[in-house]
Amino acid sequence: MKKRLERRSLLLLFLLLIFCVAASIQINEKAKKNRLNLKTGSTEEFRKLGMEEAFFQVLAKTDHEKRGRLYAIYFLENSLFPQDNEKELFEKWSEKEEWKSFEKICTALWNDIRYFPVPESPKQNHPQYQVSFVDSWMGERTYGGKRGHEGCDLMASKDIPGLYPVVSMTDGVVSARGWLEKGGYRIGITAPSGAYFYYAHLDSYGSYQEGDEVKAGDIIGFMGNTGYGPEGTKGMFATHLHLGIYLYPDGEETSYNPYWILRLAGEKKLSCSF
């Protein structure tokens, strides 16, 4: 009798375990489905464009025209390696009407990237002329009022305005050029898939004017320290390049974290002698 009760208890425990696992899977799948809606591409969680280092290595080896879709699936699935069953997952998500607009956002952010925005000096000649950056997106800024930092700063190892050339990361069209109080001399380029790349604090410009077409790798200016005052203000901070990336998913300007995009672009740098 005692053994029979023990067996029944073990059976009930086993059935309860199966039920809990099944319920957990159902809850997880429901949560995944709820991640995709018309607002997904403008949520704070998505705008961070975060990922695991392991997935970054996968993304870096993916053909550029497939990166947006792969990242879209990664974000929705919260899975490190969606490429293992990418076709199956794509078929699952593409059935939802919100998928096209979300994939379009991911495509605009990832597919047009070709080059890192600052060429590197040949290491055998001038290894000291380097740039560095950290994930500074939405860090606190106080000039003009407390606000979040809508971009990523690439800091020059040599604090010399006009020394470091800045190239376009993408093909595109010059959408804006001129002075902004917070951004100094800036140039904005709209890439083919719709993302707006904002290069700020320039010391001077290349030859491109508003409305001109540019190719990825073309020199669009030189890194400087302009801004935080009336036109021509210089030296309020160290020489660096501020990169911002924007889209307009709801008709409003929305910033996205450039950090991992810069990491990806860093896999392909142009060379330039200083």
PyRosetta script that sets phi, psi and omega in degrees:
from pyrosetta import init, pose_from_sequence

init()
pose = pose_from_sequence("MKKRLERRSLLLLFLLLIFCVAASIQINEKAKKNRLNLKTGSTEEFRKLGMEEAFFQVLAKTDHEKRGRLYAIYFLENSLFPQDNEKELFEKWSEKEEWKSFEKICTALWNDIRYFPVPESPKQNHPQYQVSFVDSWMGERTYGGKRGHEGCDLMASKDIPGLYPVVSMTDGVVSARGWLEKGGYRIGITAPSGAYFYYAHLDSYGSYQEGDEVKAGDIIGFMGNTGYGPEGTKGMFATHLHLGIYLYPDGEETSYNPYWILRLAGEKKLSCSF")
pose.set_psi(1, -43.0)
pose.set_omega(1, -179.3)
pose.set_phi(2, -64.4)
pose.set_psi(2, -42.8)
pose.set_omega(2, 179.7)
pose.set_phi(3, -64.3)
pose.set_psi(3, -37.3)
pose.set_omega(3, 179.4)
pose.set_phi(4, -63.5)
pose.set_psi(4, -40.9)
pose.set_omega(4, 177.8)
pose.set_phi(5, -65.4)
pose.set_psi(5, -37.9)
pose.set_omega(5, 178.4)
pose.set_phi(6, -64.7)
pose.set_psi(6, -41.9)
pose.set_omega(6, 179.2)
pose.set_phi(7, -63.9)
pose.set_psi(7, -41.6)
pose.set_omega(7, 178.6)
pose.set_phi(8, -63.9)
pose.set_psi(8, -39.5)
pose.set_omega(8, 179.3)
pose.set_phi(9, -64.6)
pose.set_psi(9, -42.3)
pose.set_omega(9, 177.5)
pose.set_phi(10, -64.1)
pose.set_psi(10, -39.2)
pose.set_omega(10, 179.4)
pose.set_phi(11, -64.7)
pose.set_psi(11, -45.6)
pose.set_omega(11, 178.1)
pose.set_phi(12, -61.8)
pose.set_psi(12, -40.6)
pose.set_omega(12, 178.5)
pose.set_phi(13, -63.6)
pose.set_psi(13, -40.7)
pose.set_omega(13, 179.2)
pose.set_phi(14, -65.1)
pose.set_psi(14, -44.3)
pose.set_omega(14, 179.7)
pose.set_phi(15, -65.0)
pose.set_psi(15, -37.5)
pose.set_omega(15, 178.1)
pose.set_phi(16, -65.0)
pose.set_psi(16, -39.0)
pose.set_omega(16, 178.4)
pose.set_phi(17, -63.4)
pose.set_psi(17, -44.9)
pose.set_omega(17, 178.2)
pose.set_phi(18, -60.6)
pose.set_psi(18, -43.5)
pose.set_omega(18, 179.6)
pose.set_phi(19, -61.1)
pose.set_psi(19, -42.9)
pose.set_omega(19, -178.6)
pose.set_phi(20, -65.4)
pose.set_psi(20, -41.0)
pose.set_omega(20, 178.5)
pose.set_phi(21, -64.0)
pose.set_psi(21, -45.7)
pose.set_omega(21, 179.5)
pose.set_phi(22, -62.1)
pose.set_psi(22, -42.5)
pose.set_omega(22, 179.6)
pose.set_phi(23, -64.8)
pose.set_psi(23, -39.7)
pose.set_omega(23, 179.0)
pose.set_phi(24, -63.2)
pose.set_psi(24, -41.3)
pose.set_omega(24, 178.3)
pose.set_phi(25, -63.1)
pose.set_psi(25, -43.2)
pose.set_omega(25, 179.9)
pose.set_phi(26, -63.2)
pose.set_psi(26, -43.8)
pose.set_omega(26, 179.7)
pose.set_phi(27, -63.5)
pose.set_psi(27, -42.0)
pose.set_omega(27, -179.6)
pose.set_phi(28, -63.6)
pose.set_psi(28, -43.5)
pose.set_omega(28, 179.6)
pose.set_phi(29, -65.8)
pose.set_psi(29, -38.9)
pose.set_omega(29, 178.4)
pose.set_phi(30, -65.0)
pose.set_psi(30, -39.7)
pose.set_omega(30, 178.9)
pose.set_phi(31, -63.7)
pose.set_psi(31, -39.9)
pose.set_omega(31, 178.2)
pose.set_phi(32, -62.5)
pose.set_psi(32, -45.0)
pose.set_omega(32, -179.4)
pose.set_phi(33, -61.7)
pose.set_psi(33, -36.7)
pose.set_omega(33, -178.8)
pose.set_phi(34, -71.9)
pose.set_psi(34, -14.2)
pose.set_omega(34, 179.6)
pose.set_phi(35, -70.3)
pose.set_psi(35, -24.1)
pose.set_omega(35, -177.2)
pose.set_phi(36, -100.9)
pose.set_psi(36, 114.8)
pose.set_omega(36, 173.9)
pose.set_phi(37, -152.6)
pose.set_psi(37, -178.4)
pose.set_omega(37, -175.8)
pose.set_phi(38, -67.2)
pose.set_psi(38, -14.2)
pose.set_omega(38, -178.8)
pose.set_phi(39, -103.1)
pose.set_psi(39, -2.9)
pose.set_omega(39, -174.6)
pose.set_phi(40, -55.0)
pose.set_psi(40, -43.4)
pose.set_omega(40, -175.8)
pose.set_phi(41, -70.0)
pose.set_psi(41, -9.2)
pose.set_omega(41, 179.3)
pose.set_phi(42, -117.9)
pose.set_psi(42, 10.2)
pose.set_omega(42, 178.2)
pose.set_phi(43, -75.5)
pose.set_psi(43, 154.7)
pose.set_omega(43, 179.4)
pose.set_phi(44, -61.1)
pose.set_psi(44, -38.6)
pose.set_omega(44, -179.6)
pose.set_phi(45, -60.6)
pose.set_psi(45, -46.3)
pose.set_omega(45, -178.3)
pose.set_phi(46, -70.5)
pose.set_psi(46, -40.1)
pose.set_omega(46, -175.5)
pose.set_phi(47, -60.7)
pose.set_psi(47, -20.8)
pose.set_omega(47, 175.9)
pose.set_phi(48, -68.6)
pose.set_psi(48, -23.4)
pose.set_omega(48, -179.2)
pose.set_phi(49, 51.0)
pose.set_psi(49, 42.0)
pose.set_omega(49, -178.2)
pose.set_phi(50, -76.7)
pose.set_psi(50, 160.4)
pose.set_omega(50, 176.3)
pose.set_phi(51, -165.0)
pose.set_psi(51, 163.4)
pose.set_omega(51, 173.5)
pose.set_phi(52, -79.2)
pose.set_psi(52, 150.3)
pose.set_omega(52, 179.7)
pose.set_phi(53, -57.9)
pose.set_psi(53, -37.3)
pose.set_omega(53, -179.7)
pose.set_phi(54, -62.8)
pose.set_psi(54, -39.5)
pose.set_omega(54, 178.5)
pose.set_phi(55, -70.0)
pose.set_psi(55, -35.9)
pose.set_omega(55, 177.1)
pose.set_phi(56, -56.6)
pose.set_psi(56, -41.5)
pose.set_omega(56, 179.4)
pose.set_phi(57, -62.4)
pose.set_psi(57, -35.1)
pose.set_omega(57, 176.4)
pose.set_phi(58, -68.8)
pose.set_psi(58, -46.4)
pose.set_omega(58, -178.1)
pose.set_phi(59, -61.9)
pose.set_psi(59, -38.1)
pose.set_omega(59, -178.7)
pose.set_phi(60, -64.8)
pose.set_psi(60, -24.7)
pose.set_omega(60, -179.6)
pose.set_phi(61, -96.5)
pose.set_psi(61, 1.2)
pose.set_omega(61, -178.0)
pose.set_phi(62, -89.3)
pose.set_psi(62, 140.2)
pose.set_omega(62, 176.1)
pose.set_phi(63, -54.6)
pose.set_psi(63, 140.4)
pose.set_omega(63, -171.9)
pose.set_phi(64, -59.7)
pose.set_psi(64, -32.7)
pose.set_omega(64, -178.0)
pose.set_phi(65, -73.4)
pose.set_psi(65, -8.6)
pose.set_omega(65, -179.7)
pose.set_phi(66, -108.2)
pose.set_psi(66, -5.8)
pose.set_omega(66, -172.6)
pose.set_phi(67, -65.8)
pose.set_psi(67, -41.5)
pose.set_omega(67, -178.3)
pose.set_phi(68, -60.6)
pose.set_psi(68, -47.2)
pose.set_omega(68, 179.9)
pose.set_phi(69, -63.4)
pose.set_psi(69, -42.5)
pose.set_omega(69, -179.3)
pose.set_phi(70, -62.6)
pose.set_psi(70, -42.6)
pose.set_omega(70, 179.3)
pose.set_phi(71, -67.0)
pose.set_psi(71, -37.2)
pose.set_omega(71, 178.6)
pose.set_phi(72, -58.6)
pose.set_psi(72, -45.3)
pose.set_omega(72, 179.5)
pose.set_phi(73, -66.8)
pose.set_psi(73, -42.1)
pose.set_omega(73, 178.8)
pose.set_phi(74, -57.8)
pose.set_psi(74, -46.4)
pose.set_omega(74, -178.7)
pose.set_phi(75, -63.8)
pose.set_psi(75, -45.2)
pose.set_omega(75, -177.0)
pose.set_phi(76, -69.4)
pose.set_psi(76, -37.3)
pose.set_omega(76, -177.9)
pose.set_phi(77, -87.2)
pose.set_psi(77, -18.8)
pose.set_omega(77, -173.0)
pose.set_phi(78, 53.0)
pose.set_psi(78, 45.3)
pose.set_omega(78, -174.2)
pose.set_phi(79, -120.4)
pose.set_psi(79, 136.5)
pose.set_omega(79, -177.6)
pose.set_phi(80, -65.4)
pose.set_psi(80, -39.4)
pose.set_omega(80, -171.5)
pose.set_phi(81, -129.1)
pose.set_psi(81, 66.8)
pose.set_omega(81, -179.7)
pose.set_phi(82, -66.5)
pose.set_psi(82, -15.1)
pose.set_omega(82, -178.8)
pose.set_phi(83, -68.1)
pose.set_psi(83, -16.5)
pose.set_omega(83, 178.3)
pose.set_phi(84, -63.2)
pose.set_psi(84, -32.5)
pose.set_omega(84, 176.6)
pose.set_phi(85, -140.0)
pose.set_psi(85, 45.3)
pose.set_omega(85, -175.1)
pose.set_phi(86, -58.6)
pose.set_psi(86, -43.4)
pose.set_omega(86, -177.7)
pose.set_phi(87, -60.2)
pose.set_psi(87, -45.8)
pose.set_omega(87, -179.6)
pose.set_phi(88, -63.7)
pose.set_psi(88, -43.5)
pose.set_omega(88, -179.2)
pose.set_phi(89, -69.2)
pose.set_psi(89, -37.6)
pose.set_omega(89, 177.1)
pose.set_phi(90, -61.8)
pose.set_psi(90, -44.2)
pose.set_omega(90, 179.1)
pose.set_phi(91, -61.7)
pose.set_psi(91, -36.8)
pose.set_omega(91, 178.7)
pose.set_phi(92, -65.3)
pose.set_psi(92, -49.6)
pose.set_omega(92, -175.4)
pose.set_phi(93, -76.8)
pose.set_psi(93, -32.9)
pose.set_omega(93, -176.2)
pose.set_phi(94, -69.2)
pose.set_psi(94, -12.5)
pose.set_omega(94, 176.2)
pose.set_phi(95, -72.0)
pose.set_psi(95, -21.2)
pose.set_omega(95, 179.5)
pose.set_phi(96, -83.2)
pose.set_psi(96, 137.6)
pose.set_omega(96, -175.4)
pose.set_phi(97, -65.2)
pose.set_psi(97, -23.2)
pose.set_omega(97, -179.3)
pose.set_phi(98, -78.7)
pose.set_psi(98, -10.9)
pose.set_omega(98, -174.6)
pose.set_phi(99, -61.2)
pose.set_psi(99, -45.2)
pose.set_omega(99, -174.1)
pose.set_phi(100, -58.9)
pose.set_psi(100, -44.5)
pose.set_omega(100, -178.9)
pose.set_phi(101, -68.4)
pose.set_psi(101, -35.8)
pose.set_omega(101, 179.2)
pose.set_phi(102, -71.0)
pose.set_psi(102, -43.4)
pose.set_omega(102, 177.9)
pose.set_phi(103, -62.1)
pose.set_psi(103, -36.4)
pose.set_omega(103, 178.8)
pose.set_phi(104, -61.4)
pose.set_psi(104, -40.7)
pose.set_omega(104, 177.8)
pose.set_phi(105, -63.6)
pose.set_psi(105, -46.6)
pose.set_omega(105, -179.4)
pose.set_phi(106, -64.3)
pose.set_psi(106, -38.5)
pose.set_omega(106, 177.9)
pose.set_phi(107, -62.2)
pose.set_psi(107, -43.8)
pose.set_omega(107, -178.9)
pose.set_phi(108, -63.2)
pose.set_psi(108, -33.5)
pose.set_omega(108, -177.2)
pose.set_phi(109, -79.5)
pose.set_psi(109, -33.6)
pose.set_omega(109, -168.8)
pose.set_phi(110, -112.4)
pose.set_psi(110, -32.3)
pose.set_omega(110, -167.0)
pose.set_phi(111, -78.5)
pose.set_psi(111, -25.2)
pose.set_omega(111, -174.6)
pose.set_phi(112, -89.1)
pose.set_psi(112, -5.5)
pose.set_omega(112, -176.2)
pose.set_phi(113, -69.6)
pose.set_psi(113, 129.0)
pose.set_omega(113, 179.0)
pose.set_phi(114, -124.0)
pose.set_psi(114, -44.0)
pose.set_omega(114, -173.8)
pose.set_phi(115, -134.8)
pose.set_psi(115, 154.3)
pose.set_omega(115, 170.3)
pose.set_phi(116, -67.7)
pose.set_psi(116, 142.7)
pose.set_omega(116, -171.3)
pose.set_phi(117, -72.8)
pose.set_psi(117, -13.5)
pose.set_omega(117, 179.1)
pose.set_phi(118, -124.2)
pose.set_psi(118, 115.8)
pose.set_omega(118, 177.3)
pose.set_phi(119, -60.7)
pose.set_psi(119, 155.4)
pose.set_omega(119, 178.0)
pose.set_phi(120, -102.9)
pose.set_psi(120, 147.9)
pose.set_omega(120, 175.3)
pose.set_phi(121, -77.6)
pose.set_psi(121, 141.8)
pose.set_omega(121, 176.7)
pose.set_phi(122, -52.7)
pose.set_psi(122, 124.1)
pose.set_omega(122, -171.6)
pose.set_phi(123, -60.8)
pose.set_psi(123, -29.4)
pose.set_omega(123, -178.7)
pose.set_phi(124, -73.1)
pose.set_psi(124, -17.3)
pose.set_omega(124, -179.6)
pose.set_phi(125, -98.3)
pose.set_psi(125, -54.7)
pose.set_omega(125, -175.1)
pose.set_phi(126, -138.3)
pose.set_psi(126, 71.2)
pose.set_omega(126, -178.9)
pose.set_phi(127, -63.5)
pose.set_psi(127, -16.8)
pose.set_omega(127, -177.4)
pose.set_phi(128, -79.3)
pose.set_psi(128, -15.6)
pose.set_omega(128, -179.4)
pose.set_phi(129, -87.1)
pose.set_psi(129, 85.2)
pose.set_omega(129, -177.0)
pose.set_phi(130, -128.1)
pose.set_psi(130, 165.7)
pose.set_omega(130, 170.9)
pose.set_phi(131, -124.0)
pose.set_psi(131, 152.4)
pose.set_omega(131, 179.6)
pose.set_phi(132, -136.0)
pose.set_psi(132, 157.0)
pose.set_omega(132, 178.3)
pose.set_phi(133, -155.2)
pose.set_psi(133, 154.0)
pose.set_omega(133, 175.5)
pose.set_phi(134, -128.8)
pose.set_psi(134, 173.6)
pose.set_omega(134, 179.2)
pose.set_phi(135, -78.7)
pose.set_psi(135, 91.7)
pose.set_omega(135, -177.1)
pose.set_phi(136, -105.4)
pose.set_psi(136, 11.1)
pose.set_omega(136, -177.3)
pose.set_phi(137, -62.9)
pose.set_psi(137, 130.3)
pose.set_omega(137, 179.9)
pose.set_phi(138, 67.4)
pose.set_psi(138, 16.6)
pose.set_omega(138, 169.8)
pose.set_phi(139, -67.1)
pose.set_psi(139, 154.3)
pose.set_omega(139, -174.9)
pose.set_phi(140, -68.5)
pose.set_psi(140, 134.4)
pose.set_omega(140, 171.8)
pose.set_phi(141, -128.2)
pose.set_psi(141, 148.0)
pose.set_omega(141, -173.9)
pose.set_phi(142, -121.1)
pose.set_psi(142, -15.1)
pose.set_omega(142, -179.4)
pose.set_phi(143, -64.9)
pose.set_psi(143, 127.6)
pose.set_omega(143, -179.0)
pose.set_phi(144, 76.8)
pose.set_psi(144, 13.4)
pose.set_omega(144, -177.6)
pose.set_phi(145, 111.8)
pose.set_psi(145, 152.0)
pose.set_omega(145, -179.0)
pose.set_phi(146, -63.8)
pose.set_psi(146, 131.6)
pose.set_omega(146, -176.4)
pose.set_phi(147, -159.5)
pose.set_psi(147, 168.7)
pose.set_omega(147, 176.0)
pose.set_phi(148, -91.7)
pose.set_psi(148, 146.9)
pose.set_omega(148, -179.5)
pose.set_phi(149, -79.6)
pose.set_psi(149, 107.4)
pose.set_omega(149, -175.2)
pose.set_phi(150, -89.3)
pose.set_psi(150, 57.6)
pose.set_omega(150, 179.4)
pose.set_phi(151, 175.2)
pose.set_psi(151, -161.8)
pose.set_omega(151, -179.7)
pose.set_phi(152, -138.3)
pose.set_psi(152, 134.4)
pose.set_omega(152, -178.6)
pose.set_phi(153, -98.1)
pose.set_psi(153, 128.2)
pose.set_omega(153, 175.4)
pose.set_phi(154, -102.7)
pose.set_psi(154, 111.4)
pose.set_omega(154, -172.6)
pose.set_phi(155, -92.2)
pose.set_psi(155, 136.0)
pose.set_omega(155, -179.9)
pose.set_phi(156, -85.3)
pose.set_psi(156, 134.8)
pose.set_omega(156, 177.6)
pose.set_phi(157, -69.8)
pose.set_psi(157, -26.7)
pose.set_omega(157, 174.1)
pose.set_phi(158, -108.1)
pose.set_psi(158, 116.1)
pose.set_omega(158, -177.3)
pose.set_phi(159, -80.4)
pose.set_psi(159, 70.6)
pose.set_omega(159, -176.6)
pose.set_phi(160, -128.9)
pose.set_psi(160, 102.2)
pose.set_omega(160, 178.6)
pose.set_phi(161, -58.7)
pose.set_psi(161, 139.0)
pose.set_omega(161, 176.9)
pose.set_phi(162, 86.0)
pose.set_psi(162, -1.8)
pose.set_omega(162, -177.8)
pose.set_phi(163, -84.6)
pose.set_psi(163, -44.3)
pose.set_omega(163, -173.0)
pose.set_phi(164, -91.0)
pose.set_psi(164, 120.8)
pose.set_omega(164, 175.3)
pose.set_phi(165, -72.1)
pose.set_psi(165, 150.2)
pose.set_omega(165, 175.9)
pose.set_phi(166, -117.8)
pose.set_psi(166, 128.9)
pose.set_omega(166, -179.7)
pose.set_phi(167, -114.0)
pose.set_psi(167, 156.6)
pose.set_omega(167, 176.3)
pose.set_phi(168, -70.9)
pose.set_psi(168, 133.4)
pose.set_omega(168, 178.9)
pose.set_phi(169, -74.8)
pose.set_psi(169, -18.6)
pose.set_omega(169, -173.0)
pose.set_phi(170, -138.9)
pose.set_psi(170, 166.8)
pose.set_omega(170, 161.2)
pose.set_phi(171, -67.5)
pose.set_psi(171, 165.9)
pose.set_omega(171, 176.0)
pose.set_phi(172, 160.4)
pose.set_psi(172, -166.7)
pose.set_omega(172, 179.8)
pose.set_phi(173, -127.0)
pose.set_psi(173, 137.3)
pose.set_omega(173, 176.9)
pose.set_phi(174, -69.8)
pose.set_psi(174, 112.1)
pose.set_omega(174, -177.8)
pose.set_phi(175, -94.7)
pose.set_psi(175, -24.6)
pose.set_omega(175, -178.4)
pose.set_phi(176, -152.7)
pose.set_psi(176, 146.9)
pose.set_omega(176, 179.7)
pose.set_phi(177, -157.8)
pose.set_psi(177, 129.9)
pose.set_omega(177, 179.7)
pose.set_phi(178, 142.2)
pose.set_psi(178, -166.9)
pose.set_omega(178, -172.9)
pose.set_phi(179, -90.9)
pose.set_psi(179, 137.9)
pose.set_omega(179, 167.2)
pose.set_phi(180, -129.1)
pose.set_psi(180, 141.0)
pose.set_omega(180, -176.6)
pose.set_phi(181, -56.3)
pose.set_psi(181, -45.9)
pose.set_omega(181, -178.1)
pose.set_phi(182, -81.8)
pose.set_psi(182, -29.5)
pose.set_omega(182, -175.0)
pose.set_phi(183, -101.5)
pose.set_psi(183, -5.1)
pose.set_omega(183, -177.3)
pose.set_phi(184, 64.0)
pose.set_psi(184, -147.6)
pose.set_omega(184, 175.2)
pose.set_phi(185, -73.9)
pose.set_psi(185, 119.9)
pose.set_omega(185, -176.3)
pose.set_phi(186, -132.7)
pose.set_psi(186, 158.8)
pose.set_omega(186, 173.6)
pose.set_phi(187, -136.0)
pose.set_psi(187, 136.8)
pose.set_omega(187, -179.7)
pose.set_phi(188, -118.4)
pose.set_psi(188, 130.6)
pose.set_omega(188, -177.9)
pose.set_phi(189, -122.4)
pose.set_psi(189, 126.8)
pose.set_omega(189, 177.1)
pose.set_phi(190, -94.0)
pose.set_psi(190, 118.6)
pose.set_omega(190, -177.8)
pose.set_phi(191, -77.9)
pose.set_psi(191, 164.2)
pose.set_omega(191, -176.0)
pose.set_phi(192, -54.1)
pose.set_psi(192, -35.7)
pose.set_omega(192, -177.3)
pose.set_phi(193, -88.0)
pose.set_psi(193, 0.2)
pose.set_omega(193, 171.4)
pose.set_phi(194, 111.9)
pose.set_psi(194, -10.4)
pose.set_omega(194, 179.3)
pose.set_phi(195, -74.7)
pose.set_psi(195, 144.5)
pose.set_omega(195, 179.9)
pose.set_phi(196, -104.9)
pose.set_psi(196, 118.9)
pose.set_omega(196, -179.0)
pose.set_phi(197, -102.2)
pose.set_psi(197, 121.7)
pose.set_omega(197, -171.6)
pose.set_phi(198, -111.2)
pose.set_psi(198, 113.1)
pose.set_omega(198, -178.8)
pose.set_phi(199, -108.5)
pose.set_psi(199, 116.7)
pose.set_omega(199, -170.2)
pose.set_phi(200, -123.6)
pose.set_psi(200, 166.4)
pose.set_omega(200, 179.3)
pose.set_phi(201, 68.2)
pose.set_psi(201, 30.0)
pose.set_omega(201, -179.2)
pose.set_phi(202, -69.4)
pose.set_psi(202, 150.1)
pose.set_omega(202, 174.7)
pose.set_phi(203, -84.0)
pose.set_psi(203, -35.6)
pose.set_omega(203, 178.2)
pose.set_phi(204, -159.4)
pose.set_psi(204, 170.3)
pose.set_omega(204, -177.0)
pose.set_phi(205, -104.8)
pose.set_psi(205, 163.1)
pose.set_omega(205, 165.8)
pose.set_phi(206, -79.7)
pose.set_psi(206, -157.3)
pose.set_omega(206, -173.8)
pose.set_phi(207, -89.0)
pose.set_psi(207, 0.2)
pose.set_omega(207, -172.6)
pose.set_phi(208, -83.6)
pose.set_psi(208, 139.5)
pose.set_omega(208, 177.9)
pose.set_phi(209, -111.5)
pose.set_psi(209, 165.6)
pose.set_omega(209, 177.7)
pose.set_phi(210, -58.2)
pose.set_psi(210, 131.4)
pose.set_omega(210, -178.4)
pose.set_phi(211, 97.5)
pose.set_psi(211, -14.8)
pose.set_omega(211, 179.6)
pose.set_phi(212, -73.9)
pose.set_psi(212, 148.8)
pose.set_omega(212, 172.8)
pose.set_phi(213, -87.1)
pose.set_psi(213, 142.0)
pose.set_omega(213, 176.7)
pose.set_phi(214, -126.5)
pose.set_psi(214, 157.8)
pose.set_omega(214, 174.9)
pose.set_phi(215, -110.0)
pose.set_psi(215, 149.3)
pose.set_omega(215, 176.2)
pose.set_phi(216, -55.4)
pose.set_psi(216, 130.9)
pose.set_omega(216, -179.9)
pose.set_phi(217, 97.6)
pose.set_psi(217, -11.1)
pose.set_omega(217, 176.6)
pose.set_phi(218, -70.0)
pose.set_psi(218, 141.9)
pose.set_omega(218, 177.3)
pose.set_phi(219, -74.7)
pose.set_psi(219, 122.3)
pose.set_omega(219, -178.2)
pose.set_phi(220, -110.6)
pose.set_psi(220, -6.5)
pose.set_omega(220, 179.2)
pose.set_phi(221, 170.5)
pose.set_psi(221, -170.2)
pose.set_omega(221, 179.3)
pose.set_phi(222, -132.8)
pose.set_psi(222, 138.3)
pose.set_omega(222, -176.2)
pose.set_phi(223, -60.3)
pose.set_psi(223, 139.3)
pose.set_omega(223, -178.0)
pose.set_phi(224, -145.3)
pose.set_psi(224, -156.9)
pose.set_omega(224, 180.0)
pose.set_phi(225, -140.7)
pose.set_psi(225, 40.7)
pose.set_omega(225, -177.1)
pose.set_phi(226, -89.5)
pose.set_psi(226, 152.5)
pose.set_omega(226, 176.4)
pose.set_phi(227, 122.2)
pose.set_psi(227, 177.0)
pose.set_omega(227, -178.4)
pose.set_phi(228, 66.4)
pose.set_psi(228, 47.4)
pose.set_omega(228, 178.0)
pose.set_phi(229, 166.0)
pose.set_psi(229, -171.0)
pose.set_omega(229, 177.9)
pose.set_phi(230, -66.9)
pose.set_psi(230, 165.0)
pose.set_omega(230, -175.5)
pose.set_phi(231, -53.9)
pose.set_psi(231, 132.9)
pose.set_omega(231, -179.2)
pose.set_phi(232, 98.8)
pose.set_psi(232, -8.4)
pose.set_omega(232, -180.0)
pose.set_phi(233, -62.9)
pose.set_psi(233, 129.7)
pose.set_omega(233, 179.3)
pose.set_phi(234, -135.0)
pose.set_psi(234, 159.1)
pose.set_omega(234, 170.6)
pose.set_phi(235, 80.4)
pose.set_psi(235, 14.8)
pose.set_omega(235, 177.8)
pose.set_phi(236, -78.9)
pose.set_psi(236, -9.4)
pose.set_omega(236, 179.0)
pose.set_phi(237, -160.7)
pose.set_psi(237, 175.5)
pose.set_omega(237, -178.1)
pose.set_phi(238, -71.7)
pose.set_psi(238, 159.1)
pose.set_omega(238, 177.1)
pose.set_phi(239, -61.4)
pose.set_psi(239, 125.3)
pose.set_omega(239, 177.3)
pose.set_phi(240, -164.7)
pose.set_psi(240, 169.7)
pose.set_omega(240, 174.7)
pose.set_phi(241, -113.8)
pose.set_psi(241, 126.4)
pose.set_omega(241, 172.1)
pose.set_phi(242, -95.6)
pose.set_psi(242, 123.3)
pose.set_omega(242, 175.7)
pose.set_phi(243, -111.0)
pose.set_psi(243, 124.4)
pose.set_omega(243, 173.3)
pose.set_phi(244, -119.3)
pose.set_psi(244, 148.0)
pose.set_omega(244, 178.2)
pose.set_phi(245, -128.8)
pose.set_psi(245, 128.0)
pose.set_omega(245, -173.9)
pose.set_phi(246, -132.2)
pose.set_psi(246, 149.6)
pose.set_omega(246, 171.3)
pose.set_phi(247, -135.2)
pose.set_psi(247, 172.6)
pose.set_omega(247, -177.4)
pose.set_phi(248, -131.0)
pose.set_psi(248, 60.6)
pose.set_omega(248, -174.3)
pose.set_phi(249, -63.6)
pose.set_psi(249, -30.9)
pose.set_omega(249, -179.8)
pose.set_phi(250, -115.8)
pose.set_psi(250, 21.4)
pose.set_omega(250, -176.7)
pose.set_phi(251, 82.8)
pose.set_psi(251, -0.5)
pose.set_omega(251, 178.7)
pose.set_phi(252, -116.8)
pose.set_psi(252, 144.9)
pose.set_omega(252, -179.9)
pose.set_phi(253, -63.5)
pose.set_psi(253, 125.1)
pose.set_omega(253, -177.2)
pose.set_phi(254, -128.8)
pose.set_psi(254, 127.5)
pose.set_omega(254, -178.5)
pose.set_phi(255, -89.1)
pose.set_psi(255, 150.7)
pose.set_omega(255, 177.8)
pose.set_phi(256, -131.1)
pose.set_psi(256, 148.4)
pose.set_omega(256, -175.5)
pose.set_phi(257, -69.6)
pose.set_psi(257, 119.1)
pose.set_omega(257, -179.3)
pose.set_phi(258, -80.6)
pose.set_psi(258, -5.2)
pose.set_omega(258, -168.7)
pose.set_phi(259, -55.3)
pose.set_psi(259, -56.3)
pose.set_omega(259, -176.3)
pose.set_phi(260, -71.4)
pose.set_psi(260, -28.2)
pose.set_omega(260, 175.7)
pose.set_phi(261, -65.7)
pose.set_psi(261, -40.3)
pose.set_omega(261, 175.3)
pose.set_phi(262, -65.5)
pose.set_psi(262, -39.3)
pose.set_omega(262, 176.3)
pose.set_phi(263, -59.2)
pose.set_psi(263, -43.7)
pose.set_omega(263, 179.4)
pose.set_phi(264, -64.1)
pose.set_psi(264, -46.0)
pose.set_omega(264, 179.8)
pose.set_phi(265, -63.1)
pose.set_psi(265, -28.6)
pose.set_omega(265, -180.0)
pose.set_phi(266, -64.8)
pose.set_psi(266, -12.8)
pose.set_omega(266, 176.3)
pose.set_phi(267, -73.5)
pose.set_psi(267, -13.4)
pose.set_omega(267, -179.5)
pose.set_phi(268, -140.6)
pose.set_psi(268, 93.9)
pose.set_omega(268, -179.6)
pose.set_phi(269, -108.0)
pose.set_psi(269, 142.6)
pose.set_omega(269, 171.7)
pose.set_phi(270, -81.0)
pose.set_psi(270, 160.7)
pose.set_omega(270, -179.9)
pose.set_phi(271, -110.5)
pose.set_psi(271, 141.1)
pose.set_omega(271, -178.1)
pose.set_phi(272, -149.8)
pose.set_psi(272, 133.9)
pose.set_omega(272, 178.7)
pose.set_phi(273, -83.1)
pose.set_psi(273, 130.2)
pose.set_omega(273, 178.6)
pose.set_phi(274, -95.5)
pose.dump_pdb("model.pdb")
